[in-house]
Amino acid sequence: MNDLDSEKTSFIDLFCGCGGFTKGFSEAGFSSVFGIDVWKDATVTYKHNFPNSVAFCGDIKELSSGKIFELTKLKKNDIPLIIGGPPCQGFSVAGKRIVDDERNKLYKSFV
C-alpha cells in the first residue's frame, strides 16, 4: 500500500459527486483514495472534503484502471472496494423519467 492511509481499507468512488457516499464510508472506517465525476465543481468540493484522495474530473467512459493506478500510485490489489452512485435521473421516480436520457446507460460503466 502507499502512504495515503495504510491503516484503513482503501476504496474508490465512481460518480463521486461532492462525496456523500465517501463521507459515509469514511465515517465507517474506510479510506477514499480516488473519486471521479464529470462535474468539475463536484470534484473541486470532493478534493476539499477528502484532501488525501485523488479527485479526478472526467468522463468515466474514458478512464482506465491503469490511469487510476497511475494517479493513486496504488497496485491492483490495493483497492478491494469500489463504491458509487451512477446517475439515475432518467429512470428514477424522483427524476424526469426521460427514456432517452444518455445518463441512463452510465450504470454499465459502473459495472
Buried (B, 14 or more C-beta within 10 A) or exposed (E): BEEBBEEBBBBBBBBBBBBEBBEEBBEEEBBBBBBBBBBEEBBEBBBEBBEEBBBBBEEBEEBEEEBBBEBBEBEEEBBEBEBBBBBBEBBEEEBEEEEEBEBBEBBEBBE
